[in-house]
């Protein structure tokens, strides 16, 4: 059964700003996500809930996409952007942790477990937490510097 993919308003802004090469990589990812669900993602983030319910895919170079699953049949692209630890104003993870109102885990305790569990299912559904994240992401008005 195909996975329905939606995107936050913030992710839509980020998608619209992609150059052609990165847009092609993102489009290929969307096709894969729609067909393969959580198996299309590289890993799940570690940390407390809701962080541990988010999955990430490296698309091209430093470009990352952060996805939450509302259910096994519905995924939400939360954020899309470069991973640039040297410049927090550009870093997709810095934006994510700001959005969540938390701090990133220290590097020593971070692991990258698969997005899917042993039975091939995505992390537990986000429920109301996803709605709150979508509302918060919609309020994000930062623009990426180029």
N, CA, C and O atoms as CSV, one atom per row, in Angstrom:
chain,resi,resn,atom,element,x,y,z
A,1,UNK,N,N,0.847,-1.180,0.000
A,1,UNK,CA,C,0.000,0.000,0.000
A,1,UNK,C,C,0.893,1.243,0.000
A,1,UNK,O,O,1.791,1.348,0.836
A,2,UNK,N,N,0.667,2.182,-0.914
A,2,UNK,CA,C,1.506,3.376,-0.978
A,2,UNK,C,C,1.361,4.241,0.274
A,2,UNK,O,O,0.317,4.269,0.926
A,3,UNK,N,N,2.435,4.933,0.576
A,3,UNK,CA,C,2.449,5.852,1.707
A,3,UNK,C,C,2.092,7.244,1.190
A,3,UNK,O,O,2.677,7.723,0.219
A,4,UNK,N,N,1.133,7.882,1.844
A,4,UNK,CA,C,0.799,9.269,1.516
A,4,UNK,C,C,1.856,10.159,2.152
A,4,UNK,O,O,2.177,9.998,3.329
A,5,UNK,N,N,2.395,11.090,1.388
A,5,UNK,CA,C,3.444,11.977,1.893
A,5,UNK,C,C,2.935,13.412,1.865
A,5,UNK,O,O,2.488,13.910,0.832
A,6,UNK,N,N,3.012,14.064,3.021
A,6,UNK,CA,C,2.666,15.475,3.128
A,6,UNK,C,C,3.914,16.226,3.585
A,6,UNK,O,O,4.904,15.606,3.974
A,7,UNK,N,N,3.871,17.537,3.542
A,7,UNK,CA,C,5.010,18.347,3.977
A,7,UNK,C,C,4.515,19.539,4.777
A,7,UNK,O,O,3.455,20.097,4.491
A,8,UNK,N,N,5.296,19.923,5.785
A,8,UNK,CA,C,4.972,21.128,6.538
A,8,UNK,C,C,5.164,22.342,5.636
A,8,UNK,O,O,5.826,22.259,4.601
A,9,UNK,N,N,4.593,23.443,6.030
A,9,UNK,CA,C,4.776,24.683,5.269
A,9,UNK,C,C,6.263,25.049,5.218
A,9,UNK,O,O,6.757,25.500,4.184
A,10,UNK,N,N,6.968,24.857,6.324
A,10,UNK,CA,C,8.408,25.151,6.347
A,10,UNK,C,C,9.144,24.266,5.351
A,10,UNK,O,O,10.005,24.749,4.615
A,11,UNK,N,N,8.819,22.982,5.319
A,11,UNK,CA,C,9.462,22.078,4.356
A,11,UNK,C,C,9.139,22.510,2.930
A,11,UNK,O,O,10.000,22.437,2.053
A,12,UNK,N,N,7.921,22.954,2.691
A,12,UNK,CA,C,7.553,23.420,1.352
A,12,UNK,C,C,8.403,24.615,0.936
A,12,UNK,O,O,8.803,24.718,-0.224
A,13,UNK,N,N,8.684,25.520,1.879
A,13,UNK,CA,C,9.569,26.655,1.592
A,13,UNK,C,C,10.964,26.152,1.218
A,13,UNK,O,O,11.578,26.630,0.264
A,14,UNK,N,N,11.443,25.186,1.983
A,14,UNK,CA,C,12.779,24.652,1.744
A,14,UNK,C,C,12.845,23.911,0.409
A,14,UNK,O,O,13.837,24.017,-0.313
A,15,UNK,N,N,11.803,23.172,0.084
A,15,UNK,CA,C,11.745,22.441,-1.192
A,15,UNK,C,C,11.764,23.428,-2.359
A,15,UNK,O,O,12.467,23.214,-3.347
A,16,UNK,N,N,10.995,24.499,-2.242
A,16,UNK,CA,C,10.925,25.501,-3.312
A,16,UNK,C,C,12.275,26.173,-3.561
A,16,UNK,O,O,12.528,26.663,-4.661
A,17,UNK,N,N,13.139,26.201,-2.549
A,17,UNK,CA,C,14.438,26.867,-2.680
A,17,UNK,C,C,15.538,25.949,-3.227
A,17,UNK,O,O,16.664,26.401,-3.434
A,18,UNK,N,N,15.229,24.669,-3.464
A,18,UNK,CA,C,16.243,23.728,-3.943
A,18,UNK,C,C,16.674,24.047,-5.368
A,18,UNK,O,O,15.867,24.469,-6.196
A,19,UNK,N,N,17.954,23.840,-5.638
A,19,UNK,CA,C,18.407,23.942,-7.026
A,19,UNK,C,C,17.966,22.676,-7.765
A,19,UNK,O,O,17.452,21.740,-7.153
A,20,UNK,N,N,18.166,22.657,-9.060
A,20,UNK,CA,C,17.650,21.560,-9.891
A,20,UNK,C,C,18.183,20.190,-9.473
A,20,UNK,O,O,17.425,19.224,-9.389
A,21,UNK,N,N,19.479,20.109,-9.213
A,21,UNK,CA,C,20.088,18.825,-8.847
A,21,UNK,C,C,19.521,18.298,-7.536
A,21,UNK,O,O,19.185,17.118,-7.429
A,22,UNK,N,N,19.414,19.176,-6.534
A,22,UNK,CA,C,18.868,18.749,-5.247
A,22,UNK,C,C,17.371,18.461,-5.347
A,22,UNK,O,O,16.866,17.565,-4.671
A,23,UNK,N,N,16.661,19.211,-6.183
A,23,UNK,CA,C,15.230,18.954,-6.381
A,23,UNK,C,C,15.007,17.577,-7.000
A,23,UNK,O,O,14.060,16.879,-6.638
A,24,UNK,N,N,15.870,17.187,-7.927
A,24,UNK,CA,C,15.757,15.855,-8.530
A,24,UNK,C,C,15.999,14.768,-7.483
A,24,UNK,O,O,15.291,13.761,-7.459
A,25,UNK,N,N,16.993,14.968,-6.621
A,25,UNK,CA,C,17.267,13.993,-5.561
A,25,UNK,C,C,16.079,13.900,-4.612
A,25,UNK,O,O,15.715,12.809,-4.175
A,26,UNK,N,N,15.475,15.038,-4.292
A,26,UNK,CA,C,14.324,15.042,-3.397
A,26,UNK,C,C,13.125,14.348,-4.041
A,26,UNK,O,O,12.422,13.589,-3.374
A,27,UNK,N,N,12.886,14.597,-5.312
A,27,UNK,CA,C,11.776,13.952,-6.022
A,27,UNK,C,C,11.955,12.437,-6.052
A,27,UNK,O,O,10.994,11.694,-5.853
A,28,UNK,N,N,13.172,11.980,-6.298
A,28,UNK,CA,C,13.445,10.533,-6.284
A,28,UNK,C,C,13.184,9.961,-4.893
A,28,UNK,O,O,12.646,8.862,-4.763
A,29,UNK,N,N,13.566,10.708,-3.853
A,29,UNK,CA,C,13.309,10.275,-2.481
A,29,UNK,C,C,11.808,10.161,-2.223
A,29,UNK,O,O,11.358,9.179,-1.633
A,30,UNK,N,N,11.029,11.153,-2.658
A,30,UNK,CA,C,9.575,11.104,-2.452
A,30,UNK,C,C,8.961,9.868,-3.095
A,30,UNK,O,O,8.086,9.228,-2.512
A,31,UNK,N,N,9.419,9.535,-4.290
A,31,UNK,CA,C,8.925,8.326,-4.960
A,31,UNK,C,C,9.255,7.091,-4.133
A,31,UNK,O,O,8.410,6.214,-3.952
A,32,UNK,N,N,10.491,7.026,-3.631
A,32,UNK,CA,C,10.927,5.891,-2.817
A,32,UNK,C,C,10.124,5.817,-1.520
A,32,UNK,O,O,9.689,4.737,-1.122
A,33,UNK,N,N,9.924,6.958,-0.861
A,33,UNK,CA,C,9.160,6.997,0.383
A,33,UNK,C,C,7.722,6.543,0.149
A,33,UNK,O,O,7.172,5.786,0.948
A,34,UNK,N,N,7.122,6.995,-0.925
A,34,UNK,CA,C,5.753,6.608,-1.239
A,34,UNK,C,C,5.629,5.102,-1.469
A,34,UNK,O,O,4.649,4.481,-1.058
A,35,UNK,N,N,6.624,4.527,-2.124
A,35,UNK,CA,C,6.594,3.090,-2.422
A,35,UNK,C,C,7.044,2.209,-1.263
A,35,UNK,O,O,6.478,1.138,-1.040
A,36,UNK,N,N,8.062,2.655,-0.524
A,36,UNK,CA,C,8.717,1.785,0.455
A,36,UNK,C,C,8.585,2.216,1.906
A,36,UNK,O,O,9.105,1.540,2.793
A,37,UNK,N,N,7.905,3.318,2.169
A,37,UNK,CA,C,7.707,3.753,3.548
A,37,UNK,C,C,9.009,3.956,4.293
A,37,UNK,O,O,9.966,4.512,3.755
A,38,UNK,N,N,9.039,3.503,5.533
A,38,UNK,CA,C,10.197,3.748,6.396
A,38,UNK,C,C,11.489,3.150,5.854
A,38,UNK,O,O,12.571,3.610,6.216
A,39,UNK,N,N,11.406,2.142,5.002
A,39,UNK,CA,C,12.612,1.540,4.423
A,39,UNK,C,C,13.357,2.522,3.514
A,39,UNK,O,O,14.529,2.306,3.204
A,40,UNK,N,N,12.692,3.592,3.087
A,40,UNK,CA,C,13.326,4.600,2.231
A,40,UNK,C,C,14.208,5.557,3.028
A,40,UNK,O,O,14.977,6.327,2.453
A,41,UNK,N,N,14.094,5.504,4.346
A,41,UNK,CA,C,14.851,6.426,5.194
A,41,UNK,C,C,16.101,5.750,5.733
A,41,UNK,O,O,16.138,4.533,5.912
A,42,UNK,N,N,17.120,6.553,5.987
A,42,UNK,CA,C,18.404,6.009,6.403
A,42,UNK,C,C,18.451,5.548,7.844
A,42,UNK,O,O,18.940,4.456,8.134
A,43,UNK,N,N,17.943,6.377,8.757
A,43,UNK,CA,C,18.031,6.042,10.174
A,43,UNK,C,C,17.028,6.860,10.976
A,43,UNK,O,O,16.449,7.835,10.498
A,44,UNK,N,N,16.851,6.416,12.217
A,44,UNK,CA,C,15.989,7.106,13.172
A,44,UNK,C,C,16.898,7.884,14.112
A,44,UNK,O,O,17.979,7.414,14.469
A,45,UNK,N,N,16.466,9.060,14.508
A,45,UNK,CA,C,17.236,9.834,15.475
A,45,UNK,C,C,17.101,9.199,16.855
A,45,UNK,O,O,16.128,8.499,17.135
A,46,UNK,N,N,18.073,9.446,17.699
A,46,UNK,CA,C,18.006,8.930,19.063
A,46,UNK,C,C,17.841,10.091,20.030
A,46,UNK,O,O,18.283,11.210,19.772
A,47,UNK,N,N,17.205,9.797,21.132
A,47,UNK,CA,C,16.938,10.807,22.148
A,47,UNK,C,C,15.553,10.575,22.706
A,47,UNK,O,O,14.923,9.557,22.419
A,48,UNK,N,N,15.077,11.515,23.502
A,48,UNK,CA,C,13.742,11.362,24.083
A,48,UNK,C,C,12.663,11.543,23.014
A,48,UNK,O,O,12.920,12.091,21.942
A,49,UNK,N,N,11.462,11.076,23.323
A,49,UNK,CA,C,10.309,11.323,22.456
A,49,UNK,C,C,10.086,12.835,22.463
A,49,UNK,O,O,10.116,13.416,23.548
A,50,UNK,N,N,9.874,13.493,21.379
A,50,UNK,CA,C,9.550,13.001,20.053
A,50,UNK,C,C,10.749,12.784,19.132
A,50,UNK,O,O,10.588,12.286,18.017
A,51,UNK,N,N,11.966,13.157,19.592
A,51,UNK,CA,C,13.149,13.017,18.730
A,51,UNK,C,C,13.285,11.594,18.213
A,51,UNK,O,O,13.582,11.389,17.036
A,52,UNK,N,N,13.074,10.617,19.071
A,52,UNK,CA,C,13.274,9.210,18.706
A,52,UNK,C,C,12.234,8.691,17.718
A,52,UNK,O,O,12.332,7.552,17.261
A,53,UNK,N,N,11.259,9.496,17.390
A,53,UNK,CA,C,10.242,9.091,16.409
A,53,UNK,C,C,10.454,9.738,15.046
A,53,UNK,O,O,9.598,9.645,14.167
A,54,UNK,N,N,11.595,10.390,14.878
A,54,UNK,CA,C,11.909,11.063,13.617
A,54,UNK,C,C,12.952,10.277,12.848
A,54,UNK,O,O,13.876,9.712,13.434
A,55,UNK,N,N,12.802,10.245,11.538
A,55,UNK,CA,C,13.743,9.534,10.677
A,55,UNK,C,C,14.385,10.513,9.703
A,55,UNK,O,O,13.808,11.544,9.358
A,56,UNK,N,N,15.596,10.163,9.268
A,56,UNK,CA,C,16.384,11.040,8.399
A,56,UNK,C,C,16.898,10.255,7.209
A,56,UNK,O,O,17.171,9.058,7.297
A,57,UNK,N,N,17.023,10.956,6.096
A,57,UNK,CA,C,17.643,10.393,4.898
A,57,UNK,C,C,18.656,11.404,4.381
A,57,UNK,O,O,18.351,12.591,4.260
A,58,UNK,N,N,19.867,10.930,4.076
A,58,UNK,CA,C,20.870,11.746,3.396
A,58,UNK,C,C,20.513,11.689,1.922
A,58,UNK,O,O,20.488,10.607,1.335
A,59,UNK,N,N,20.239,12.829,1.318
A,59,UNK,CA,C,19.816,12.831,-0.081
A,59,UNK,C,C,20.975,13.002,-1.050
A,59,UNK,O,O,21.193,12.162,-1.924
A,60,UNK,N,N,21.708,14.077,-0.895
A,60,UNK,CA,C,22.808,14.365,-1.816
A,60,UNK,C,C,23.734,15.329,-1.107
A,60,UNK,O,O,23.288,16.348,-0.578
A,61,UNK,N,N,25.023,15.016,-1.092
A,61,UNK,CA,C,26.003,15.855,-0.399
A,61,UNK,C,C,25.530,16.059,1.043
A,61,UNK,O,O,25.297,15.082,1.756
A,62,UNK,N,N,25.385,17.304,1.480
A,62,UNK,CA,C,24.994,17.576,2.865
A,62,UNK,C,C,23.482,17.668,3.060
A,62,UNK,O,O,23.025,17.905,4.178
A,63,UNK,N,N,22.702,17.487,2.002
A,63,UNK,CA,C,21.249,17.650,2.086
A,63,UNK,C,C,20.604,16.501,2.862
A,63,UNK,O,O,20.828,15.328,2.565
A,64,UNK,N,N,19.797,16.868,3.867
A,64,UNK,CA,C,19.087,15.895,4.692
A,64,UNK,C,C,17.596,16.205,4.655
A,64,UNK,O,O,17.185,17.350,4.467
A,65,UNK,N,N,16.797,15.156,4.837
A,65,UNK,CA,C,15.353,15.325,4.975
A,65,UNK,C,C,14.939,14.635,6.271
A,65,UNK,O,O,15.374,13.519,6.556
A,66,UNK,N,N,14.092,15.311,7.055
A,66,UNK,CA,C,13.609,14.794,8.337
A,66,UNK,C,C,12.126,14.484,8.177
A,66,UNK,O,O,11.342,15.332,7.749
A,67,UNK,N,N,11.753,13.250,8.530
A,67,UNK,CA,C,10.389,12.757,8.305
A,67,UNK,C,C,9.816,12.182,9.595
A,67,UNK,O,O,10.519,11.522,10.360
A,68,UNK,N,N,8.537,12.442,9.825
A,68,UNK,CA,C,7.789,11.821,10.919
A,68,UNK,C,C,6.649,11.020,10.301
A,68,UNK,O,O,6.107,11.394,9.261
A,69,UNK,N,N,6.296,9.929,10.942
A,69,UNK,CA,C,5.173,9.116,10.472
A,69,UNK,C,C,3.975,9.341,11.378
A,69,UNK,O,O,4.050,9.171,12.595
A,70,UNK,N,N,2.870,9.728,10.756
A,70,UNK,CA,C,1.612,9.838,11.480
A,70,UNK,C,C,1.045,8.435,11.687
A,70,UNK,O,O,0.437,8.135,12.714
A,71,UNK,N,N,1.260,7.589,10.687
A,71,UNK,CA,C,0.856,6.188,10.709
A,71,UNK,C,C,1.739,5.475,9.686
A,71,UNK,O,O,2.476,6.144,8.962
A,72,UNK,N,N,1.694,4.143,9.600
A,72,UNK,CA,C,2.505,3.467,8.580
A,72,UNK,C,C,2.152,3.889,7.152
A,72,UNK,O,O,2.961,3.714,6.242
A,73,UNK,N,N,0.952,4.443,6.945
A,73,UNK,CA,C,0.522,4.841,5.601
A,73,UNK,C,C,0.593,6.348,5.351
A,73,UNK,O,O,0.179,6.812,4.289
A,74,UNK,N,N,1.108,7.116,6.306
A,74,UNK,CA,C,1.144,8.581,6.142
A,74,UNK,C,C,2.412,9.144,6.778
A,74,UNK,O,O,2.648,9.000,7.978
A,75,UNK,N,N,3.222,9.793,5.934
A,75,UNK,CA,C,4.481,10.385,6.388
A,75,UNK,C,C,4.443,11.889,6.176
A,75,UNK,O,O,3.794,12.382,5.253
A,76,UNK,N,N,5.141,12.610,7.034
A,76,UNK,CA,C,5.196,14.065,6.938
A,76,UNK,C,C,6.652,14.514,6.863
A,76,UNK,O,O,7.443,14.236,7.764
A,77,UNK,N,N,6.996,15.210,5.783
A,77,UNK,CA,C,8.322,15.813,5.663
A,77,UNK,C,C,8.303,17.060,6.539
A,77,UNK,O,O,7.574,18.014,6.268
A,78,UNK,N,N,9.119,17.037,7.600
A,78,UNK,CA,C,9.153,18.165,8.528
A,78,UNK,C,C,10.106,19.255,8.066
A,78,UNK,O,O,9.748,20.431,8.013
A,79,UNK,N,N,11.325,18.846,7.733
A,79,UNK,CA,C,12.367,19.796,7.350
A,79,UNK,C,C,13.236,19.197,6.269
A,79,UNK,O,O,13.340,17.977,6.137
A,80,UNK,N,N,13.855,20.063,5.504
A,80,UNK,CA,C,14.773,19.660,4.446
A,80,UNK,C,C,15.857,20.720,4.387
A,80,UNK,O,O,15.561,21.908,4.258
A,81,UNK,N,N,17.103,20.301,4.478
A,81,UNK,CA,C,18.171,21.290,4.407
A,81,UNK,C,C,19.525,20.662,4.608
A,81,UNK,O,O,19.642,19.455,4.824
A,82,UNK,N,N,20.558,21.495,4.535
A,82,UNK,CA,C,21.915,20.978,4.677
A,82,UNK,C,C,22.261,20.696,6.135
A,82,UNK,O,O,21.763,21.352,7.051
A,83,UNK,N,N,23.109,19.722,6.321
A,83,UNK,CA,C,23.703,19.486,7.631
A,83,UNK,C,C,25.025,20.235,7.605
A,83,UNK,O,O,25.971,19.822,6.933
A,84,UNK,N,N,25.084,21.331,8.336
A,84,UNK,CA,C,26.270,22.178,8.362
A,84,UNK,C,C,26.533,22.572,9.808
A,84,UNK,O,O,26.118,23.641,10.256
A,85,UNK,N,N,27.226,21.701,10.534
A,85,UNK,CA,C,27.487,21.938,11.949
A,85,UNK,C,C,28.298,23.210,12.178
A,85,UNK,O,O,28.238,23.791,13.261
A,86,UNK,N,N,29.050,23.648,11.181
A,86,UNK,CA,C,29.862,24.858,11.319
A,86,UNK,C,C,29.008,26.124,11.281
A,86,UNK,O,O,29.455,27.176,11.739
A,87,UNK,N,N,27.802,26.045,10.749
A,87,UNK,CA,C,26.931,27.214,10.635
A,87,UNK,C,C,25.519,26.851,11.092
A,87,UNK,O,O,24.692,26.428,10.284
A,88,UNK,N,N,25.242,27.019,12.399
A,88,UNK,CA,C,23.929,26.646,12.920
A,88,UNK,C,C,22.754,27.343,12.238
A,88,UNK,O,O,21.636,26.829,12.268
A,89,UNK,N,N,22.987,28.508,11.623
A,89,UNK,CA,C,21.874,29.182,10.951
A,89,UNK,C,C,21.445,28.441,9.690
A,89,UNK,O,O,20.349,28.668,9.179
A,90,UNK,N,N,22.303,27.558,9.188
A,90,UNK,CA,C,21.977,26.755,8.007
A,90,UNK,C,C,21.659,25.303,8.340
A,90,UNK,O,O,21.007,24.617,7.553
A,91,UNK,N,N,22.108,24.831,9.486
A,91,UNK,CA,C,22.054,23.406,9.820
A,91,UNK,C,C,20.627,22.918,10.073
A,91,UNK,O,O,19.920,23.452,10.928
A,92,UNK,N,N,20.216,21.903,9.323
A,92,UNK,CA,C,18.865,21.361,9.452
A,92,UNK,C,C,18.638,20.765,10.842
A,92,UNK,O,O,17.530,20.843,11.373
A,93,UNK,N,N,19.678,20.170,11.438
A,93,UNK,CA,C,19.511,19.601,12.775
A,93,UNK,C,C,19.349,20.701,13.822
A,93,UNK,O,O,18.552,20.553,14.748
A,94,UNK,N,N,20.094,21.805,13.689
A,94,UNK,CA,C,19.935,22.929,14.618
A,94,UNK,C,C,18.506,23.465,14.540
A,94,UNK,O,O,17.896,23.769,15.565
A,95,UNK,N,N,17.976,23.579,13.321
A,95,UNK,CA,C,16.598,24.042,13.155
A,95,UNK,C,C,15.617,23.048,13.770
A,95,UNK,O,O,14.641,23.447,14.404
A,96,UNK,N,N,15.876,21.760,13.584
A,96,UNK,CA,C,15.000,20.733,14.148
A,96,UNK,C,C,14.959,20.817,15.668
A,96,UNK,O,O,13.880,20.831,16.261
A,97,UNK,N,N,16.124,20.871,16.300
A,97,UNK,CA,C,16.146,20.905,17.765
A,97,UNK,C,C,15.542,22.200,18.301
A,97,UNK,O,O,14.931,22.204,19.370
A,98,UNK,N,N,15.710,23.300,17.566
A,98,UNK,CA,C,15.057,24.556,17.954
A,98,UNK,C,C,13.542,24.394,17.869
A,98,UNK,O,O,12.815,24.822,18.765
A,99,UNK,N,N,13.077,23.786,16.807
A,99,UNK,CA,C,11.653,23.532,16.605
A,99,UNK,C,C,11.078,22.678,17.736
A,99,UNK,O,O,9.962,22.909,18.199
A,100,UNK,N,N,11.860,21.690,18.169
A,100,UNK,CA,C,11.416,20.785,19.229
A,100,UNK,C,C,11.600,21.376,20.622
A,100,UNK,O,O,11.090,20.834,21.602
A,101,UNK,N,N,12.333,22.490,20.709
A,101,UNK,CA,C,12.581,23.102,22.011
A,101,UNK,C,C,13.489,22.269,22.884
A,101,UNK,O,O,13.310,22.218,24.101
A,102,UNK,N,N,14.465,21.613,22.272
A,102,UNK,CA,C,15.380,20.755,23.017
A,102,UNK,C,C,16.800,20.963,22.506
A,102,UNK,O,O,17.033,21.752,21.590
A,103,UNK,N,N,17.731,20.255,23.100
A,103,UNK,CA,C,19.126,20.332,22.661
A,103,UNK,C,C,19.520,18.992,22.059
A,103,UNK,O,O,18.990,17.953,22.453
A,104,UNK,N,N,20.445,19.010,21.110
A,104,UNK,CA,C,20.864,17.743,20.508
A,104,UNK,C,C,21.623,16.889,21.516
A,104,UNK,O,O,22.254,17.419,22.431
A,105,UNK,N,N,21.564,15.569,21.351
A,105,UNK,CA,C,22.344,14.701,22.236
A,105,UNK,C,C,23.824,14.895,21.952
A,105,UNK,O,O,24.208,15.304,20.856
A,106,UNK,N,N,24.654,14.597,22.953
A,106,UNK,CA,C,26.090,14.704,22.681
A,106,UNK,C,C,26.484,13.589,21.727
A,106,UNK,O,O,25.854,12.532,21.691
A,107,UNK,N,N,27.521,13.837,20.965
A,107,UNK,CA,C,27.939,12.901,19.921
A,107,UNK,C,C,28.260,11.516,20.432
A,107,UNK,O,O,28.087,10.538,19.705
A,108,UNK,N,N,28.726,11.406,21.676
A,108,UNK,CA,C,29.126,10.108,22.218
A,108,UNK,C,C,27.935,9.174,22.407
A,108,UNK,O,O,28.075,7.956,22.298
A,109,UNK,N,N,26.753,9.747,22.693
A,109,UNK,CA,C,25.595,8.885,22.963
A,109,UNK,C,C,24.682,8.730,21.752
A,109,UNK,O,O,23.645,8.072,21.839
A,110,UNK,N,N,25.056,9.327,20.629
A,110,UNK,CA,C,24.198,9.282,19.445
A,110,UNK,C,C,24.461,8.010,18.643
A,110,UNK,O,O,25.606,7.657,18.360
A,111,UNK,N,N,23.378,7.335,18.289
A,111,UNK,CA,C,23.472,6.178,17.398
A,111,UNK,C,C,22.515,6.424,16.241
A,111,UNK,O,O,21.746,7.385,16.257
A,112,UNK,N,N,22.563,5.564,15.251
A,112,UNK,CA,C,21.692,5.715,14.085
A,112,UNK,C,C,20.987,4.391,13.799
A,112,UNK,O,O,21.334,3.690,12.848
A,113,UNK,N,N,19.986,4.049,14.631
A,113,UNK,CA,C,19.248,2.808,14.370
A,113,UNK,C,C,18.405,2.948,13.108
A,113,UNK,O,O,18.105,4.064,12.684
A,114,UNK,N,N,18.020,1.823,12.504
A,114,UNK,CA,C,17.177,1.904,11.309
A,114,UNK,C,C,15.852,2.596,11.625
A,114,UNK,O,O,15.370,2.553,12.757
A,115,UNK,N,N,15.282,3.224,10.624
A,115,UNK,CA,C,13.991,3.881,10.814
A,115,UNK,C,C,12.909,2.839,11.106
A,115,UNK,O,O,12.102,3.019,12.018
A,116,UNK,N,N,12.893,1.757,10.338
A,116,UNK,CA,C,11.892,0.699,10.530
A,116,UNK,C,C,12.266,-0.173,11.727
A,116,UNK,O,O,13.447,-0.377,12.008
A,117,UNK,N,N,11.259,-0.683,12.427
A,117,UNK,CA,C,11.538,-1.643,13.492
A,117,UNK,C,C,11.757,-3.033,12.888
A,117,UNK,O,O,11.768,-3.189,11.667
A,118,UNK,N,N,11.930,-4.029,13.740
A,118,UNK,CA,C,12.220,-5.385,13.260
A,118,UNK,C,C,11.109,-5.968,12.390
A,118,UNK,O,O,11.358,-6.865,11.584
A,119,UNK,N,N,9.891,-5.464,12.548
A,119,UNK,CA,C,8.783,-5.976,11.734
A,119,UNK,C,C,8.532,-5.111,10.495
A,119,UNK,O,O,7.537,-5.299,9.795
A,120,UNK,N,N,9.441,-4.162,10.226
A,120,UNK,CA,C,9.309,-3.332,9.035
A,120,UNK,C,C,8.372,-2.149,9.183
A,120,UNK,O,O,7.978,-1.540,8.189
A,121,UNK,N,N,8.009,-1.817,10.422
A,121,UNK,CA,C,7.095,-0.703,10.677
A,121,UNK,C,C,7.871,0.559,11.062
A,121,UNK,O,O,8.956,0.472,11.638
A,122,UNK,N,N,7.313,1.734,10.743
A,122,UNK,CA,C,7.971,2.979,11.140
A,122,UNK,C,C,7.853,3.191,12.647
A,122,UNK,O,O,7.150,2.443,13.327
A,123,UNK,N,N,8.542,4.210,13.173
A,123,UNK,CA,C,8.394,4.509,14.603
A,123,UNK,C,C,6.924,4.743,14.937
A,123,UNK,O,O,6.123,5.034,14.049
A,124,UNK,N,N,6.567,4.617,16.218
A,124,UNK,CA,C,5.165,4.814,16.606
A,124,UNK,C,C,4.621,6.130,16.074
A,124,UNK,O,O,5.350,7.114,15.947
A,125,UNK,N,N,3.334,6.132,15.766
A,125,UNK,CA,C,2.687,7.331,15.243
A,125,UNK,C,C,2.852,8.524,16.159
A,125,UNK,O,O,2.902,8.385,17.381
A,126,UNK,N,N,2.934,9.675,15.566
A,126,UNK,CA,C,3.169,10.908,16.304
A,126,UNK,C,C,1.928,11.453,16.980
A,126,UNK,O,O,2.026,12.111,18.015
A,127,UNK,N,N,0.762,11.190,16.410
A,127,UNK,CA,C,-0.481,11.691,16.990
A,127,UNK,C,C,-0.476,13.202,17.143
A,127,UNK,O,O,-0.104,13.925,16.220
A,128,UNK,N,N,-0.892,13.678,18.317
A,128,UNK,CA,C,-0.985,15.116,18.567
A,128,UNK,C,C,0.372,15.802,18.512
A,128,UNK,O,O,0.455,16.980,18.164
A,129,UNK,N,N,1.449,15.070,18.855
A,129,UNK,CA,C,2.785,15.666,18.791
A,129,UNK,C,C,3.113,16.111,17.370
A,129,UNK,O,O,3.750,17.147,17.181
A,130,UNK,N,N,2.686,15.339,16.366
A,130,UNK,CA,C,2.952,15.717,14.980
A,130,UNK,C,C,2.186,16.986,14.621
A,130,UNK,O,O,2.727,17.870,13.957
A,131,UNK,N,N,0.953,17.079,15.050
A,131,UNK,CA,C,0.178,18.296,14.775
A,131,UNK,C,C,0.863,19.512,15.388
A,131,UNK,O,O,0.938,20.564,14.755
A,132,UNK,N,N,1.360,19.378,16.608
A,132,UNK,CA,C,2.070,20.486,17.253
A,132,UNK,C,C,3.328,20.857,16.482
A,132,UNK,O,O,3.632,22.038,16.315
A,133,UNK,N,N,4.063,19.843,16.010
A,133,UNK,CA,C,5.272,20.114,15.232
A,133,UNK,C,C,4.944,20.811,13.917
A,133,UNK,O,O,5.655,21.729,13.508
A,134,UNK,N,N,3.893,20.392,13.266
A,134,UNK,CA,C,3.497,21.017,11.997
A,134,UNK,C,C,3.137,22.485,12.224
A,134,UNK,O,O,3.500,23.350,11.427
A,135,UNK,N,N,2.430,22.754,13.300
A,135,UNK,CA,C,2.081,24.143,13.614
A,135,UNK,C,C,3.335,24.952,13.905
A,135,UNK,O,O,3.470,26.080,13.430
A,136,UNK,N,N,4.256,24.386,14.682
A,136,UNK,CA,C,5.509,25.089,14.983
A,136,UNK,C,C,6.321,25.323,13.723
A,136,UNK,O,O,6.875,26.406,13.531
A,137,UNK,N,N,6.397,24.315,12.861
A,137,UNK,CA,C,7.168,24.457,11.620
A,137,UNK,C,C,6.539,25.507,10.715
A,137,UNK,O,O,7.251,26.211,10.000
A,138,UNK,N,N,5.227,25.619,10.736
A,138,UNK,CA,C,4.555,26.628,9.915
A,138,UNK,C,C,4.910,28.034,10.383
A,138,UNK,O,O,4.904,28.981,9.596
A,139,UNK,N,N,5.217,28.158,11.660
A,139,UNK,CA,C,5.573,29.472,12.201
A,139,UNK,C,C,7.020,29.851,11.903
A,139,UNK,O,O,7.396,31.019,12.003
A,140,UNK,N,N,7.823,28.865,11.539
A,140,UNK,CA,C,9.227,29.146,11.223
A,140,UNK,C,C,9.265,29.974,9.949
A,140,UNK,O,O,8.752,29.543,8.916
A,141,UNK,N,N,9.848,31.122,10.005
A,141,UNK,CA,C,9.908,31.986,8.828
A,141,UNK,C,C,11.339,32.261,8.397
A,141,UNK,O,O,11.590,33.144,7.577
A,142,UNK,N,N,12.265,31.511,8.946
A,142,UNK,CA,C,13.659,31.731,8.569
A,142,UNK,C,C,13.846,31.352,7.114
A,142,UNK,O,O,13.191,30.440,6.610
A,143,UNK,N,N,14.725,32.042,6.454
A,143,UNK,CA,C,15.078,31.674,5.089
A,143,UNK,C,C,16.529,31.263,5.077
A,143,UNK,O,O,17.348,31.795,5.828
A,144,UNK,N,N,16.837,30.325,4.231
A,144,UNK,CA,C,18.213,29.844,4.127
A,144,UNK,C,C,19.054,30.853,3.380
A,144,UNK,O,O,18.617,31.450,2.395
A,145,UNK,N,N,20.266,31.031,3.865
A,145,UNK,CA,C,21.232,31.843,3.128
A,145,UNK,C,C,21.853,30.975,2.068
A,145,UNK,O,O,21.970,29.762,2.242
A,146,UNK,N,N,22.249,31.575,0.982
A,146,UNK,CA,C,22.910,30.815,-0.085
A,146,UNK,C,C,24.321,31.255,-0.214
A,146,UNK,O,O,25.055,30.739,-1.056
